[in-house]
Amino acid sequence: MILSHWHAHVILLVLTLAGDVLCIALAAFGDLTRRYTMPHLFWWVLWLAQVPLGAQVILGISLAAGGGRPRTPYHLMYGALILLTLLALYGLRPGGWIRRTLVRDDGAYRESRWLFVLVLFLAGLVGRAYITGVTGR
């Protein structure tokens, strides 16, 4: 397989989205049961699900370094939005810089709700980046 086929391989998308969907379900369950903090399992699944995404980023950078370009610049925009969303999730983890800065009272901060919204947004971005890269639309 050539580099572009690996970059667009559906198994990388499925692995990332499967982990993201599991995190969405965990966060939704946490919100419905009024959990204010998510278990460590959530964070492990979230970050393990991003490993295939990291492989796609490395392959995409390699393609760009070799002169390859996406069919539409929106593909790069979605990639940047994914990175910003991951940075926000990293900052909201327990002990993260966003959490320390913005959350004054951990008892009033409903982590599950914010993580549900962000991971749902992340999954949508990953899916959209894939479709944009494959179809050019």
C-alpha positions as CSV (number, residue, x, y, z in Angstrom):
1,M,0.0,0.0,0.0
2,I,1.2,3.5,-0.7
3,L,1.3,6.2,1.9
4,S,-2.0,7.9,0.7
5,H,-3.9,4.6,1.1
6,W,-2.7,4.2,4.6
7,H,-3.6,7.8,5.4
8,A,-7.2,7.3,4.2
9,H,-7.5,3.7,5.5
10,V,-11.0,3.2,7.0
11,I,-9.6,1.0,9.9
12,L,-7.9,4.1,11.4
13,L,-11.2,6.0,11.2
14,V,-13.2,3.1,12.7
15,L,-10.7,2.6,15.6
16,T,-10.8,6.3,16.5
17,L,-14.6,6.7,16.2
18,A,-15.2,3.5,18.2
19,G,-13.3,4.9,21.1
20,D,-14.9,8.3,20.7
21,V,-18.4,6.7,20.6
22,L,-17.6,4.7,23.8
23,C,-16.5,8.0,25.5
24,I,-19.7,9.7,24.3
25,A,-21.7,6.9,25.8
26,L,-19.7,7.0,29.1
27,A,-20.1,10.8,29.3
28,A,-23.9,10.6,28.5
29,F,-24.3,7.9,31.1
30,G,-22.3,10.0,33.6
31,D,-24.5,13.1,32.9
32,L,-27.7,11.1,33.2
33,T,-26.6,9.7,36.5
34,R,-25.5,13.2,37.6
35,R,-21.8,12.3,37.9
36,Y,-19.7,15.4,38.3
37,T,-16.4,13.6,37.5
38,M,-15.6,11.0,35.0
39,P,-13.7,7.8,35.9
40,H,-10.1,7.2,34.9
41,L,-11.4,4.6,32.4
42,F,-12.9,7.4,30.4
43,W,-9.6,9.2,30.0
44,W,-7.7,6.1,29.1
45,V,-10.2,5.2,26.4
46,L,-10.3,8.8,25.1
47,W,-6.5,9.0,24.7
48,L,-6.1,5.4,23.3
49,A,-8.8,6.2,20.7
50,Q,-6.6,9.1,19.5
51,V,-3.6,6.9,18.7
52,P,-4.9,5.9,15.2
53,L,-5.7,9.6,14.7
54,G,-2.1,10.4,15.5
55,A,-1.0,7.9,12.9
56,Q,-3.1,9.6,10.4
57,V,-1.6,13.0,11.3
58,I,1.9,11.6,10.9
59,L,1.0,10.0,7.5
60,G,-0.7,13.3,6.4
61,I,2.4,15.3,7.3
62,S,4.5,12.8,5.4
63,L,2.3,13.2,2.4
64,A,2.4,17.0,2.6
65,A,6.2,16.9,2.9
66,G,6.3,14.7,-0.3
67,G,4.2,17.3,-2.2
68,G,0.8,15.8,-1.7
69,R,-2.2,18.1,-1.1
70,P,-5.7,17.4,0.0
71,R,-8.5,17.7,-2.5
72,T,-9.9,20.7,-0.6
73,P,-8.3,22.9,2.1
74,Y,-11.3,22.2,4.3
75,H,-9.5,18.9,5.2
76,L,-6.7,20.9,6.8
77,M,-9.2,23.1,8.6
78,Y,-10.9,20.1,10.1
79,G,-7.5,18.7,11.2
80,A,-6.8,22.0,12.9
81,L,-10.2,22.0,14.7
82,I,-9.5,18.4,15.8
83,L,-6.2,19.5,17.3
84,L,-7.9,22.4,19.1
85,T,-10.6,20.2,20.4
86,L,-8.0,17.7,21.7
87,L,-6.1,20.5,23.4
88,A,-9.3,21.6,25.1
89,L,-9.9,18.1,26.3
90,Y,-6.4,17.8,27.5
91,G,-6.8,21.1,29.4
92,L,-10.0,19.9,31.0
93,R,-8.6,16.7,32.3
94,P,-8.2,16.5,36.1
95,G,-5.3,18.8,36.9
96,G,-5.4,20.4,33.4
97,W,-4.6,24.0,32.9
98,I,-8.1,25.0,31.6
99,R,-9.7,23.3,34.5
100,R,-7.4,25.0,37.0
101,T,-8.0,28.4,35.4
102,L,-11.8,28.3,34.8
103,V,-13.3,25.9,37.4
104,R,-13.5,27.5,40.8
105,D,-15.7,24.9,42.5
106,D,-15.3,21.3,41.5
107,G,-18.6,20.5,43.2
108,A,-20.5,22.7,40.8
109,Y,-18.5,21.7,37.7
110,R,-20.3,18.9,35.8
111,E,-17.4,17.4,33.9
112,S,-19.5,14.7,32.3
113,R,-21.7,17.3,30.4
114,W,-18.8,19.3,29.0
115,L,-16.9,16.1,28.0
116,F,-20.0,14.8,26.3
117,V,-20.3,17.9,24.2
118,L,-16.6,18.0,23.3
119,V,-16.2,14.4,22.5
120,L,-19.4,14.5,20.4
121,F,-17.9,17.5,18.5
122,L,-14.6,15.6,18.2
123,A,-16.2,12.6,16.7
124,G,-18.1,14.8,14.2
125,L,-14.9,16.5,13.2
126,V,-13.1,13.2,12.7
127,G,-15.9,11.9,10.5
128,R,-16.1,15.1,8.5
129,A,-12.3,15.3,8.0
130,Y,-12.4,11.8,6.7
131,I,-15.2,12.4,4.3
132,T,-13.7,15.7,3.1
133,G,-10.3,14.0,2.5
134,V,-11.8,11.0,0.7
135,T,-14.5,12.8,-1.4
136,G,-13.1,16.3,-1.6
137,R,-16.4,17.7,-0.6
